[in-house]
């Protein structure tokens, strides 16, 4: 343990899900889930990875908007081969700031395809409620029918592998919507991490000492911080980004029997609530003096 607050702890287990955004455009390569890009976003965890203009959540969510085709109703942009989406419509983003819709996206990421009834069993919600929110997600291009249903069954699947959105924007309504989505996403992400990392004693022995957490506080300029984050995001994206070597296991049938969800999270943020440094001109006599003298 160093004074840099380095802590060896372990990685996080699956938790319940949250909700995605409704208006999406194709994002450039190298991004993940959450608000932002690879060096600005979050990537493939949960419904998908990357974050705002400066976060990365492999929610799969990530960088600057891309794509130039007409979006479907609600503002979802183009995507093919279930690639990465960049959310750009504030109404869609606000609609995504809904825990059950995010939970449905995460459940689809875990199961591959689900009917409303199957989703209701996973999430403890009514089939009618799940069906309504799945249709809403489809309206914004986030899920699509998977086909192969029997009778009135309608299997759904996610229409993307990664998702990104920006938090800062000239439009204040956009920024407010993105902050609301950030809150939903971050609440779920950190709650999962807390539950798993504070119950390591209950982990299967197979994990051993191989997972954990580490933090380090540096004193750097904004430019230096951006450079460091970009370097770390490059490695993060290469190892666990949208095209990592285990990407084929998004299909549950291709997962080894002993595979479990393991989340890797990269966070970088300024600390604005640190206590101020003491006044260097204050003498010991002044600090030891009692009230009134």
Beta strands, then each sheet from edge to edge (+ up, - down):
strand 1: 24-26
strand 2: 42-49
strand 3: 58-61
strand 4: 84-87
strand 5: 143-145
strand 6: 156-158
strand 7: 162-165
sheet 1: 1+ 4- 7-
sheet 2: 2+ 3-
sheet 3: 5+ 6-
end
